[in-house]
Amino acid sequence: MSTMSRKTCVLTALVLAGLTIALAQVSWFSTTVTTVLGEDVVVQVSAHSAAPGITASSIVAVAAALLISLSGKIIRYVALSVLTISALTVVISAVGVLVSPRSAVRSQVEIATSTSFIPDDIAVYPTGYVVVVLGVLLCITGVMGIRGAHVWGRSTSRYERTEPQNAERDISRTPDVAVQDDGEDTHLRSDDKDLWDALSRGEDPTDGETSSGKQ
């Protein structure tokens, strides 16, 4: 199974969390309530009002995704765990309000009509189910990121390993230079020995150089 790269994980998490935040602001439920004055009022309820934890958890997921893109080896696992937990919170909160729509619209109905009567005919829009899917995908992204985080950054270390290899190549060339230097030193020592031998025999070693210069 192929692992998810850091870039893919971050971009996927940002897109999913951003969509969740946007969908939390639109209407999830709708109902018509009669006020104490006998007027019919249509009440629209969004997830931001019914379940504020969805928006808050999505914002935390965005922050975690940004931290993943900048963090080191240890912090990235913490950020991925926070991302996964935030996604689970989104799913649980969304399922909670979808299972009990009457409780979700109660506070908004009381604010709009000044009455505690909650009608039975509550329209449930598909927005909430889309958010559940997004939360599940966000959770999967966090889990796959945790599974693949151990290979993130290996490309950098691969290029770093080439430097010692180049250094070894440079070192391998130095013996040739050293051998050449040793040869020059040996030649100089040989010339010095010949001079001392000539002097010990009473000969002037500069005679040859003088005669050659005259020629």
C-alpha positions as CSV (number, residue, x, y, z in Angstrom):
1,M,0.0,0.0,0.0
2,S,1.5,3.4,-1.0
3,T,2.0,6.0,1.6
4,M,0.6,9.5,1.5
5,S,3.1,12.3,1.0
6,R,3.3,15.3,3.3
7,K,2.1,17.6,0.5
8,T,-0.9,15.5,-0.3
9,C,-1.8,15.1,3.3
10,V,-1.7,18.8,4.0
11,L,-3.6,19.8,0.9
12,T,-6.3,17.2,1.3
13,A,-6.8,18.1,5.0
14,L,-7.0,21.8,4.2
15,V,-9.6,21.2,1.4
16,L,-11.8,18.9,3.5
17,A,-11.6,21.1,6.6
18,G,-12.4,24.2,4.5
19,L,-15.4,22.6,2.9
20,T,-16.6,21.5,6.3
21,I,-16.4,25.0,7.7
22,A,-18.3,26.4,4.6
23,L,-21.0,23.8,4.8
24,A,-21.4,24.4,8.6
25,Q,-22.6,27.9,7.8
26,V,-25.5,26.9,5.5
27,S,-28.9,25.5,6.6
28,W,-29.1,22.0,7.8
29,F,-32.7,22.1,9.0
30,S,-35.9,24.0,8.2
31,T,-39.2,24.1,9.9
32,T,-42.3,26.4,10.0
33,V,-43.5,27.6,13.5
34,T,-46.5,29.6,14.5
35,T,-45.8,32.5,16.8
36,V,-47.9,33.7,19.7
37,L,-49.4,36.3,17.3
38,G,-50.6,33.6,14.9
39,E,-47.9,34.3,12.3
40,D,-46.1,31.5,10.5
41,V,-42.3,31.8,10.7
42,V,-39.8,29.7,8.7
43,V,-36.8,28.9,10.8
44,Q,-33.6,27.9,9.1
45,V,-30.9,26.3,11.3
46,S,-27.3,25.8,10.4
47,A,-24.7,23.5,12.0
48,H,-22.9,26.6,13.3
49,S,-25.9,27.3,15.4
50,A,-27.0,23.7,16.2
51,A,-23.5,22.2,16.7
52,P,-20.8,24.8,17.1
53,G,-18.3,22.1,17.7
54,I,-18.3,21.2,14.0
55,T,-16.9,24.7,13.1
56,A,-14.5,24.7,16.0
57,S,-13.1,21.3,15.2
58,S,-12.7,22.1,11.5
59,I,-10.7,25.2,12.4
60,V,-8.5,23.1,14.6
61,A,-8.0,20.7,11.7
62,V,-6.9,23.6,9.5
63,A,-4.4,24.7,12.1
64,A,-3.1,21.1,12.5
65,A,-2.7,20.8,8.7
66,L,-0.6,24.0,8.6
67,L,1.5,22.7,11.5
68,I,2.1,19.4,9.7
69,S,3.5,21.3,6.7
70,L,6.1,23.1,9.0
71,S,6.8,20.7,11.8
72,G,9.6,18.3,12.4
73,K,9.5,14.5,13.0
74,I,8.0,14.5,16.5
75,I,5.6,17.5,16.2
76,R,4.2,16.1,13.0
77,Y,2.8,13.1,14.8
78,V,1.2,15.3,17.4
79,A,-0.4,17.5,14.7
80,L,-1.6,14.4,12.8
81,S,-3.2,13.0,16.0
82,V,-4.9,16.4,16.5
83,L,-6.1,16.3,12.9
84,T,-7.6,12.8,13.3
85,I,-9.3,13.7,16.7
86,S,-10.8,16.9,15.2
87,A,-12.2,14.9,12.3
88,L,-13.8,12.4,14.7
89,T,-15.3,15.3,16.6
90,V,-16.8,16.6,13.4
91,V,-18.3,13.2,12.5
92,I,-19.7,12.7,16.0
93,S,-21.2,16.2,16.2
94,A,-22.8,16.0,12.8
95,V,-24.3,12.6,13.4
96,G,-25.6,13.8,16.8
97,V,-27.6,16.7,15.3
98,L,-28.8,14.5,12.4
99,V,-30.1,11.9,14.7
100,S,-32.0,14.4,16.9
101,P,-33.1,17.3,14.7
102,R,-35.7,18.5,17.2
103,S,-33.0,19.2,19.7
104,A,-30.9,20.9,17.1
105,V,-33.6,23.4,16.1
106,R,-35.0,24.0,19.6
107,S,-32.9,27.0,20.5
108,Q,-33.4,28.8,17.2
109,V,-37.1,28.2,17.3
110,E,-37.3,29.7,20.8
111,I,-35.3,32.7,19.6
112,A,-37.4,33.3,16.5
113,T,-40.9,32.7,17.9
114,S,-40.6,33.2,21.7
115,T,-42.2,29.8,22.2
116,S,-41.0,26.4,23.1
117,F,-43.2,24.5,20.8
118,I,-41.3,22.4,18.3
119,P,-43.2,21.0,15.3
120,D,-42.7,17.5,14.1
121,D,-42.3,18.4,10.4
122,I,-38.6,19.3,10.3
123,A,-37.0,19.3,6.9
124,V,-33.5,17.8,7.0
125,Y,-31.2,19.0,4.2
126,P,-28.5,16.7,2.8
127,T,-25.8,19.2,3.9
128,G,-25.3,17.4,7.2
129,Y,-24.7,14.0,5.5
130,V,-22.1,15.6,3.2
131,V,-20.3,16.9,6.3
132,V,-20.3,13.5,7.8
133,V,-18.6,12.1,4.6
134,L,-16.1,15.0,4.7
135,G,-15.4,14.2,8.4
136,V,-14.8,10.6,7.6
137,L,-12.5,11.5,4.7
138,L,-10.6,13.9,7.0
139,C,-10.2,11.2,9.6
140,I,-8.8,8.8,6.9
141,T,-6.4,11.5,5.8
142,G,-5.1,11.8,9.3
143,V,-4.7,8.1,9.7
144,M,-2.9,7.7,6.4
145,G,-0.7,10.6,7.3
146,I,0.3,8.9,10.5
147,R,1.1,5.7,8.6
148,G,3.3,7.5,6.0
149,A,4.9,10.2,8.2
150,H,8.0,8.0,8.8
151,V,9.1,8.4,5.2
152,W,8.5,12.2,4.9
153,G,11.8,14.0,4.3
154,R,13.8,11.1,3.1
155,S,14.5,12.8,-0.2
156,T,16.4,15.4,1.7
157,S,18.6,12.9,3.5
158,R,19.3,11.1,0.2
159,Y,20.9,14.3,-1.2
160,E,22.7,14.8,2.1
161,R,24.3,11.4,1.8
162,T,25.9,12.3,-1.5
163,E,28.2,14.8,0.2
164,P,30.3,12.1,2.1
165,Q,30.5,10.2,-1.2
166,N,32.0,13.2,-3.0
167,A,34.3,13.7,0.0
168,E,35.5,10.1,-0.4
169,R,36.2,10.7,-4.1
170,D,38.3,13.7,-3.2
171,I,40.2,11.8,-0.6
172,S,40.8,9.0,-3.1
173,R,42.6,11.4,-5.4
174,T,45.0,12.7,-2.7
175,P,47.3,9.7,-2.7
176,D,48.3,10.4,-6.3
177,V,49.2,13.9,-5.3
178,A,51.1,12.6,-2.3
179,V,53.0,10.1,-4.4
180,Q,54.0,12.9,-6.8
181,D,55.2,15.1,-4.0
182,D,57.2,12.2,-2.5
183,G,58.8,11.7,-5.9
184,E,59.9,15.3,-6.1
185,D,61.3,15.1,-2.5
186,T,63.2,11.9,-3.4
187,H,64.7,13.6,-6.4
188,L,65.8,16.6,-4.3
189,R,67.4,14.3,-1.7
190,S,69.2,12.4,-4.5
191,D,70.7,15.7,-5.8
192,D,71.8,16.7,-2.3
193,K,73.6,13.4,-1.9
194,D,75.4,13.7,-5.2
195,L,76.7,17.1,-4.1
196,W,78.0,15.8,-0.8
197,D,79.7,12.9,-2.6
198,A,81.5,15.3,-5.0
199,L,82.6,17.5,-2.1
200,S,84.0,14.5,-0.2
201,R,86.1,13.5,-3.3
202,G,87.5,17.1,-3.4
203,E,85.7,18.0,-6.5
204,D,83.9,21.3,-7.2
205,P,80.3,20.4,-8.0
206,T,79.8,23.8,-9.7
207,D,82.4,23.1,-12.4
208,G,80.0,21.2,-14.5
209,E,77.3,24.0,-14.2
210,T,80.0,26.6,-15.1
211,S,81.2,24.8,-18.1
212,S,77.7,24.1,-19.3
213,G,76.9,27.7,-18.9
214,K,79.9,28.7,-21.0
215,Q,78.9,26.4,-23.8
